[in-house]
Amino acid sequence: MLRDSVRVYAPATVANVACGFDVLGFALYEPGDEIVMRKTNSDKTEIVLITGDGGKLSRDASKNTAGVVVDAFLQHIGQKTGIAIELHKKMPLGSGLGSSAASAVAALFAINELMGQPLTRLEMLPFAMEAERLACGAAHADNVAPSLLGGFTLVRSYEPLDVIKLNTPPDLVATVVHPHIEIRTEDARSILRKSVTLKDAIIQWGNVGGLVAGLLMSDYALIGRSLHDQIVEPLRALLIPNFAQVKKAAMQAGALGCSISGSGPSIFALSTSHETGQRIADAITAAFAEVNIATDCYVSPINAEGPRLLD
């Protein structure tokens, strides 16, 4: 059934998942972004309203990830129609939770619904990746893939693009804590080393393989042992006040593992019950409070669904 308007929610994501820089990610139930999209009689894509961004995002459709993906999608399928977009940001900007990705995925899912679902979710993925290039200078998929496909995703290859949706163990719970500081993705990428030692690479490869195996087998102990980042976390941790104590507090509260979500400053931890997840959230919040940093906390199972219609 063709629609004239839709309302869509797309979830925030945790990218990298400790050891999987630019190749691993998973979707959350909250926070996320909401888009209301409708057809118009004009011949262009317009962003008519943005809320929740504090006035920081452009309403120029060519400079906003939501508008960019709609124009690219319509050009790809050879359709010309006017589109009006309302973007409601339900998550903090610059949080390391895939804010730009959630906007792009919500818009993609919405325009695909309006046009009668001509593309599969995998076929839509390259458009979302190009929106990430606009947002942060790199067309990476570790946020947009889990937001679009749901659950855990692995980017096996970028050229050619090969993305695999992984098993989500039934009892796995994510705790995400967003401290009220901002780290720009460009800055977080600029401090990374251009090369790594063979020793560090071997450790990292082992952890990526172990984490994927742990997810496939629902082996929570193996997941915990594998949530170790030998390469990126030691550098990005320098940008997050009291990080060492935050991570220690999470592990003492029962986390399987704890690391930085994406480029930060948000912190994620995995556990096997909501009760433990909440205890971890409280411990991380207390550790940030020691350095007078307020936080937002989210505790939920892994979101295996991805974007969804709200109407």
Secondary structure, 3 states (H helix, E strand, C coil): CCCCEEEEEEEEEEECCCCCCCCEEEEEEEEEEEEEEEEECCCCEEEEEEECCCCCCCCCHHHCHHHHHHHHHHHHHCCCCEEEEEEEECCCCCCCCCHHHHHHHHHHHHHHHHCCCCCCHHHHHHHHHHHHHHHHCCCCCCCHHHHHHCCEEEEEEECCEEEEEECCCCCCEEEEEEECCCCCHHHHHHCCCCCCCHHHHHHHHHHHHHHHHHHHHCCHHHHHHHCCCCCCHHHHHHHCCCHHHHHHHHHHCCCCEEEECCCCCCEEEEECCHHHHHHHHHHHHHHHHCCCCCEEEEEEECCCCCCEECC
